Amino acid sequence: ALGVLRIEKGHVAGNELNGQTTAMNLGLSGFVSEKKDCIGKTLAQRPELNTSEAIRMVGFKPINSSDALLAGSHFMNKGDLSTMENDQGWMSSVAYSPTLGHFIGLGFIKRGHERLGEIIRVVNPVRGVEVAAEIVSPHFYDPEGIRQRG
């Protein structure tokens, strides 16, 4: 239940905090002081992690609500071959949301924050599964926090 709730709210956990991600990748760069030192600051200053093609965490929902998403799947643009050269990112966390009535997922995709509304292919070659999904906000349920604040 806690896993489902955290994904519905877009909260990051171990799957997203894997040593390869920075505050920018998680959409949290506004919380990092440029004046004070903090954990992760050195990693976040590496030029290769701050390119225009950098991965960003976003949400994913299947186009067909009966399709299941699989953690570990990779993202491909429509029409691209499923190759490493065309890989756009990966699905880090997935859950079936009883509240929404379908699977939802969090993942990292190149320029994700600029691609909301785009339809991509979620490909899992190990299991032979491919699903069409929409890139959405990682905050699936009560994004403004109205329920929490009353």
C-alpha positions as CSV (number, residue, x, y, z in Angstrom):
1,A,0.0,0.0,0.0
2,L,2.8,2.5,0.8
3,G,4.4,1.8,-2.6
4,V,1.2,2.5,-4.4
5,L,0.6,5.7,-2.4
6,R,4.1,7.1,-3.0
7,I,3.8,6.5,-6.7
8,E,0.4,8.1,-6.9
9,K,1.8,11.2,-5.2
10,G,5.1,11.2,-7.2
11,H,7.3,10.7,-4.2
12,V,10.8,9.3,-4.9
13,A,12.3,6.4,-3.1
14,G,15.1,3.9,-3.6
15,N,14.3,3.1,-7.2
16,E,14.7,6.7,-8.1
17,L,17.5,7.5,-5.7
18,N,20.1,5.1,-7.1
19,G,23.3,7.2,-7.2
20,Q,22.8,8.1,-10.9
21,T,20.2,10.9,-10.3
22,T,20.6,14.5,-9.2
23,A,18.0,16.9,-7.8
24,M,17.6,18.3,-11.3
25,N,16.7,14.8,-12.7
26,L,14.1,14.6,-9.9
27,G,12.6,18.0,-10.6
28,L,13.9,19.2,-7.2
29,S,16.8,21.5,-8.2
30,G,15.0,24.5,-6.8
31,F,15.5,23.0,-3.3
32,V,19.3,22.9,-3.6
33,S,21.2,26.0,-2.4
34,E,24.0,27.3,-4.6
35,K,25.6,29.0,-1.6
36,K,25.6,26.1,0.9
37,D,27.2,22.6,0.6
38,C,24.9,19.6,0.5
39,I,25.0,15.9,-0.3
40,G,24.9,15.4,-4.0
41,K,26.1,18.9,-4.9
42,T,29.4,17.6,-6.5
43,L,27.5,15.0,-8.6
44,A,25.0,17.7,-9.7
45,Q,27.8,19.9,-11.0
46,R,29.1,17.4,-13.5
47,P,28.6,18.9,-17.0
48,E,27.6,15.6,-18.6
49,L,24.6,15.5,-16.1
50,N,23.4,19.0,-17.0
51,T,22.9,18.7,-20.8
52,S,19.8,19.6,-22.7
53,E,19.1,15.9,-23.2
54,A,19.3,15.0,-19.4
55,I,16.8,12.6,-18.1
56,R,14.0,13.9,-16.0
57,M,11.6,12.0,-13.7
58,V,8.0,12.0,-15.0
59,G,4.9,9.9,-14.7
60,F,3.6,7.4,-17.3
61,K,0.1,6.0,-17.8
62,P,-0.8,3.4,-20.4
63,I,-3.0,4.6,-23.3
64,N,-5.1,1.4,-22.9
65,S,-6.1,1.3,-19.3
66,S,-6.1,-2.5,-19.3
67,D,-2.3,-2.6,-20.2
68,A,0.2,-3.3,-17.4
69,L,3.4,-1.3,-17.1
70,L,6.6,-3.2,-16.0
71,A,9.4,-1.7,-14.0
72,G,12.7,-1.9,-15.8
73,S,11.1,-1.3,-19.2
74,H,12.8,1.2,-21.6
75,F,11.3,4.1,-23.5
76,M,11.4,4.4,-27.2
77,N,10.0,7.0,-29.5
78,K,7.2,5.9,-31.8
79,G,8.7,4.5,-35.0
80,D,12.2,4.0,-33.6
81,L,13.8,0.6,-33.5
82,S,14.2,-0.9,-30.0
83,T,18.0,-0.4,-29.8
84,M,20.4,1.1,-27.2
85,E,21.0,4.1,-29.6
86,N,17.3,4.9,-29.5
87,D,16.8,4.3,-25.8
88,Q,15.2,7.4,-24.2
89,G,15.2,6.2,-20.5
90,W,13.7,3.6,-18.1
91,M,10.7,2.9,-15.9
92,S,11.9,3.0,-12.3
93,S,8.6,2.2,-10.3
94,V,5.2,0.8,-11.2
95,A,2.0,0.1,-9.4
96,Y,-1.6,-0.7,-10.1
97,S,-3.6,2.3,-8.7
98,P,-7.0,1.2,-7.4
99,T,-7.9,4.9,-7.1
100,L,-7.3,5.5,-10.8
101,G,-8.2,2.1,-12.0
102,H,-5.1,1.4,-14.0
103,F,-1.3,1.0,-13.8
104,I,0.9,4.0,-13.3
105,G,4.6,4.4,-13.3
106,L,7.5,6.7,-12.5
107,G,10.5,6.8,-14.7
108,F,13.3,8.8,-16.3
109,I,13.2,10.0,-19.9
110,K,15.3,12.4,-21.9
111,R,13.8,16.0,-21.6
112,G,10.8,14.5,-19.7
113,H,9.7,17.8,-18.3
114,E,9.3,19.2,-21.9
115,R,7.4,16.1,-23.2
116,L,4.2,16.0,-21.1
117,G,1.4,14.7,-23.2
118,E,3.7,12.8,-25.7
119,I,2.9,9.2,-26.5
120,I,5.9,6.8,-26.3
121,R,6.6,3.1,-26.4
122,V,7.3,1.3,-23.2
123,V,9.4,-1.7,-24.2
124,N,10.5,-4.7,-22.1
125,P,12.5,-6.9,-24.5
126,V,13.2,-9.5,-21.7
127,R,9.5,-10.3,-21.3
128,G,8.5,-9.4,-24.9
129,V,6.1,-6.7,-23.8
130,E,5.4,-3.4,-25.5
131,V,2.9,-0.8,-24.3
132,A,1.9,2.7,-25.5
133,A,2.0,5.2,-22.7
134,E,1.5,8.9,-22.2
135,I,4.1,11.0,-20.5
136,V,2.3,12.8,-17.6
137,S,3.1,14.7,-14.4
138,P,4.6,12.4,-11.7
139,H,1.8,13.6,-9.4
140,F,-1.1,11.3,-10.3
141,Y,-3.4,11.9,-7.3
142,D,-4.2,15.3,-5.7
143,P,-1.3,17.2,-7.2
144,E,-2.2,20.4,-5.4
145,G,-2.4,18.7,-2.0
146,I,-6.0,19.8,-1.4
147,R,-7.0,16.6,0.4
148,Q,-4.0,16.8,2.7
149,R,-4.5,20.4,3.6
150,G,-8.3,20.2,3.8
